[in-house]
Amino acid sequence: MILILSISNILLDKKYKLTHLRISTFGLIVSFIQFIMSLIFGFLKINRNFDLLKNIMLSFLAVVFIFIGWSIHTRQNNSRKKHFRIFVFFLIGLLFIFFGD
């Protein structure tokens, strides 16, 4: 949803509003909760192998990229740049989450 909203706002050249900040912050929080859950469920598994480490690292990288994008977009003044930063870094994070599972 965040990706669709940000790409539509880029294409329609809409102004960045407080609602967009709230939605991106919610996405950041949800991705962090997903990372914590992958840590908990990963360490609860009986047979630990390389796939566990791979999934945890990819989830961690997803959260890092989403957080980097979120923190970079808060420093931008231009609405188009804010939407673009959110789109790019959330897309990278989403790809890491998909490849981690």
Steps between C-alpha positions, in 0.01 A plus 500: 500500500782739583667431167179556304425819691848641453525419128157649435599814689820523296313468173221739600748741664302525824615689806642300790258508794496391860296195399787380281739533793267297719461226239876472444562496875243222536681305226828545685348373825339199330828404332681523834237278664539252213877494561454438873255218425744341254767512770273338757367230269845441355658427834208281610568252220667180614730440204701812434660521161629751248149590378418638844795737488415599143138582588599703805765696310265577210231615745759716675612653169137571410446689825827689453410613147148599602639697794761669279232600251273626775775708661619642166149600396446700819792728406374577149316823427354409162181286509597310186837405650332385821264271313785371283722417801214314667426307181859395430602393849171331587524310170852383586379395845203317354727310261723395790194381693375296203838340438541425870199271514 
